Structure formats: structure tokens, C-alpha cells
């Protein structure tokens, strides 16, 4: 299948692209950064997703909106409006098989930075809107909401023993997910799943379910 992924130069987006390539799919990536993937079935497009100047990538079977930022000062634009722009251009059309949004556990809990949480909550709401509009094509649309992920953007807390200890105290499984694990979820939700749609999948090692029972 022909897969279009945003933010493929690093982190989760890169891991998702590599997963699809390993399974024989054709992948196009859009990023503001140079390509970091060298593969015969990979095409890299340099583009600013915040602009209307998006590349012509041809037909798309699967669209994965991954690119985003945290506490950028413009999280609504960077995380929500870009996902809407991408999806309306490439995803809401006949022939699409699946659309996936990488949201965040913050969409459910409201934690982290205010505009970031709001932007990801908006992504989940928009996902449900898209799910209804592409259902007539037989296509699925879901969002994936990771909690902590072992990625370079989280180095500040991952490399601080005191902060990491505090994080593990509120994480029941006492770990974070690897980028490759999130990629496995993304692959299943788009390339394998045929019947689940309009759902947000939380992958946070139990952090949102953490509670203390007092009797």
C-alpha cells in the first residue's frame, strides 16, 4: 500500500515509516528536516505543514498524521491545524483505506502544557469527525495516544534521575514505550484493522489509570 506519514525524520514518525517499509509498503514522508531514511521504497518531501504549499504525492491508501510539537507557542497551529490541513487534502477522498492521528495521553488527562493538551484533545475530536466522513469509503479512522515514549524529545526527563524516579512512581508498569512499540500499534490500526473506527487508543503503561484507594 501507499503510505503517507508526516514527521518521518526522527522519533515516532521515523519508526512508523521503517515499520511499513519493512513490510514491503511504499512510504512517502513529509518533514521540515532532511531525510534520515534510505530505502528504495521511501520518498522524502520537504515541506512546512503549517503552510498551504503541500506536495503532490499522488494517491494515498494510508495517511498517518504524526508531526507535531510540544510547548512551541503555537501548538494549536502545529498539532491540530496541520493535521486538519493534511487530512482534508490527502485523506478525505475515495480510495483512502485508513487515517491515523498520533494524539497524546494529554488529550484525555489534560496534563502537560495547556495549549498542547488542548491541541491534542482537538485532534481526537477531529478524528471522530473524519471517521464518519470516510466511513462511506469503507475506511477506518482512529487516533493513537501515547503516554511517555523513549524518544529524544523526552531526553530532559529521561536523563534526570530525580525526575525519572518521580515519573516511575506514577507509572504502574514502571516503564515507557519504545518508539518501535508505538509503530507496531500504528501499523495494526491502519494496515491490519478493518472494523474498529472512531476510537482513541491509549498506550501509557497504566499512568492514566493510577489511583490510590483510601478506606
C-alpha positions as CSV (number, residue, x, y, z in Angstrom):
1,X,0.0,0.0,0.0
2,X,1.0,3.6,-0.4
3,X,1.5,5.2,3.0
4,X,1.9,9.0,3.7
5,X,3.4,9.9,7.1
6,X,4.3,13.3,8.5
7,X,7.3,13.9,10.7
8,X,9.5,11.0,9.4
9,X,12.9,12.4,10.1
10,X,13.0,11.3,13.7
11,X,11.2,9.8,16.6
12,X,7.9,8.0,16.3
13,X,7.3,9.1,12.7
14,X,10.6,7.6,11.6
15,X,9.9,4.3,13.5
16,X,6.5,4.1,11.8
17,X,7.9,4.7,8.4
18,X,10.6,2.0,9.0
19,X,7.9,-0.5,10.1
20,X,5.9,0.0,6.9
21,X,9.0,-0.3,4.8
22,X,10.0,-3.5,6.5
23,X,6.6,-4.9,5.5
24,X,7.0,-4.0,1.8
25,X,4.9,-0.9,1.6
26,X,5.7,2.3,-0.3
27,X,6.2,5.2,2.1
28,X,6.2,9.0,1.4
29,X,7.4,11.2,4.3
30,X,6.8,14.9,4.8
31,X,9.1,16.8,7.2
32,X,10.9,20.1,7.7
33,X,14.1,18.2,8.4
34,X,16.2,16.3,5.9
35,X,15.6,12.6,5.3
36,X,17.2,10.1,7.6
37,X,15.8,7.1,5.9
38,X,17.5,5.5,2.9
39,X,15.3,2.9,1.2
40,X,14.2,2.2,-2.3
41,X,10.5,2.5,-1.4
42,X,10.8,5.7,0.5
43,X,10.3,9.2,-0.9
44,X,11.0,12.3,1.2
45,X,9.2,15.6,0.8
46,X,10.5,18.8,2.4
47,X,7.5,20.9,3.3
48,X,6.2,23.2,6.1
49,X,2.9,21.6,7.2
50,X,1.8,25.0,8.6
51,X,1.6,26.4,5.0
52,X,-0.8,25.6,2.2
53,X,2.1,24.6,-0.1
54,X,1.8,20.9,0.3
55,X,3.4,18.5,-2.2
56,X,1.6,16.4,-4.8
57,X,2.3,12.9,-3.6
58,X,-0.2,11.0,-5.7
59,X,-2.8,8.5,-4.5
60,X,-2.6,7.6,-0.8
61,X,-4.0,4.4,0.8
62,X,-3.0,5.2,4.4
63,X,-2.4,8.6,6.0
64,X,-0.7,8.9,9.3
65,X,-0.6,12.4,10.9
66,X,2.4,12.2,13.3
67,X,4.2,15.5,13.0
68,X,3.8,17.9,15.9
69,X,5.4,19.9,18.7
70,X,5.1,20.5,22.4
71,X,5.0,23.9,24.1
72,X,6.0,25.6,20.8
73,X,4.0,28.7,21.5
74,X,1.8,27.7,18.6
75,X,0.7,24.1,19.4
76,X,-2.8,24.6,18.1
77,X,-1.4,25.5,14.7
78,X,1.4,22.9,14.8
79,X,-0.5,20.0,16.1
80,X,-4.2,20.5,15.2
81,X,-4.4,22.7,12.2
82,X,-1.7,20.9,10.3
83,X,-3.5,17.6,10.9
84,X,-6.7,19.1,9.6
85,X,-4.9,20.5,6.5
86,X,-3.2,17.2,5.7
87,X,-6.3,15.1,6.2
88,X,-8.5,17.3,4.1
89,X,-6.0,17.3,1.2
90,X,-4.9,13.6,1.3
91,X,-7.3,11.6,3.4
92,X,-10.9,12.5,2.9
93,X,-11.3,11.1,-0.6
94,X,-12.4,7.9,-2.3
95,X,-9.7,5.3,-2.3
96,X,-8.4,6.0,1.2
97,X,-8.1,2.9,3.4
98,X,-7.2,4.3,6.8
99,X,-6.3,7.6,8.5
100,X,-4.5,7.6,11.8
101,X,-3.7,10.6,14.1
102,X,-0.9,10.4,16.7
103,X,-2.5,12.3,19.6
104,X,-1.4,12.1,23.2
105,X,-2.4,10.8,26.6
106,X,-2.8,14.5,27.4
107,X,-5.9,14.6,25.2
108,X,-7.6,12.5,28.0
109,X,-6.0,13.8,31.1
110,X,-5.4,17.4,30.3
111,X,-1.9,17.1,31.7
112,X,1.3,18.8,30.4
113,X,1.2,22.2,28.7
114,X,-2.2,23.9,28.4
115,X,-2.1,24.6,24.6
116,X,-0.5,21.2,24.0
117,X,-3.3,19.4,25.8
118,X,-6.0,21.4,24.0
119,X,-4.4,20.8,20.6
120,X,-4.3,17.0,21.2
121,X,-7.8,17.0,22.5
122,X,-8.8,18.7,19.3
123,X,-7.1,16.1,17.3
124,X,-9.1,13.4,18.9
125,X,-12.4,15.3,18.3
126,X,-11.4,15.9,14.7
127,X,-10.6,12.2,14.3
128,X,-14.1,11.3,15.1
129,X,-15.4,13.7,12.6
130,X,-13.2,12.3,9.9
131,X,-14.2,8.7,10.8
132,X,-17.8,9.5,9.9
133,X,-16.9,11.2,6.6
134,X,-14.6,8.4,5.3
135,X,-16.8,5.5,6.5
136,X,-18.7,5.5,3.2
137,X,-15.4,4.6,1.5
138,X,-15.1,1.6,3.8
139,X,-12.1,3.3,5.5
140,X,-11.2,3.4,9.2
141,X,-10.0,6.4,11.2
142,X,-8.6,6.3,14.7
143,X,-6.1,8.0,16.9
144,X,-3.2,6.7,19.0
145,X,-2.5,8.4,22.3
146,X,0.9,7.6,23.7
147,X,1.9,8.5,27.2
148,X,5.7,8.5,27.9
149,X,7.8,7.4,25.0
150,X,11.6,6.7,24.9
151,X,12.3,9.3,22.3
152,X,14.9,12.1,22.0
153,X,12.3,14.8,22.6
154,X,12.0,13.5,26.2
155,X,15.7,13.4,26.9
156,X,15.3,16.1,29.5
157,X,13.3,13.9,31.9
158,X,14.7,10.6,30.8
159,X,18.3,11.7,31.7
160,X,17.3,13.3,35.0
161,X,17.4,10.6,37.7
162,X,15.2,12.6,40.1
163,X,12.5,13.4,37.5
164,X,12.6,9.8,36.1
165,X,12.1,8.4,39.6
166,X,9.0,10.6,40.1
167,X,7.6,9.5,36.7
168,X,8.1,5.8,37.5
169,X,6.3,6.3,40.8
170,X,3.1,7.2,39.0
171,X,3.5,4.6,36.1
172,X,2.2,1.2,37.1
173,X,4.2,-0.8,34.6
174,X,7.4,1.1,35.6
175,X,8.5,1.8,32.1
176,X,7.8,3.9,29.0
177,X,7.1,2.6,25.5
178,X,9.8,2.4,22.8
179,X,9.3,4.2,19.5
180,X,9.1,0.8,17.8
181,X,6.3,-0.3,20.0
182,X,4.2,2.7,19.1
183,X,5.0,1.9,15.4
184,X,3.6,-1.6,15.9
185,X,0.3,-0.1,17.2
186,X,0.2,2.3,14.2
187,X,0.8,-0.5,11.8
188,X,-2.0,-2.6,13.3
189,X,-4.5,0.3,13.4
190,X,-4.0,1.1,9.8
191,X,-2.8,-1.9,7.8
192,X,-4.4,-4.7,9.8
193,X,-7.5,-3.3,11.5
194,X,-10.7,-3.3,9.3
195,X,-13.5,-2.9,11.8
196,X,-12.5,-0.5,14.6
197,X,-13.1,3.2,13.8
198,X,-13.6,6.5,15.6
199,X,-11.6,5.2,18.6
200,X,-8.7,6.7,20.6
201,X,-6.2,4.1,21.8
202,X,-4.3,5.0,24.9
203,X,-0.8,3.5,25.3
204,X,0.6,4.9,28.6
205,X,1.8,1.9,30.7
206,X,-1.2,2.5,33.0
207,X,-0.4,6.0,34.1
208,X,-3.8,7.4,33.5
209,X,-5.3,4.6,35.5
210,X,-3.1,5.2,38.5
211,X,-5.1,5.7,41.7
212,X,-4.9,5.4,45.4
213,X,-7.7,3.7,47.3
214,X,-8.4,5.1,50.7
215,X,-10.8,3.4,53.1
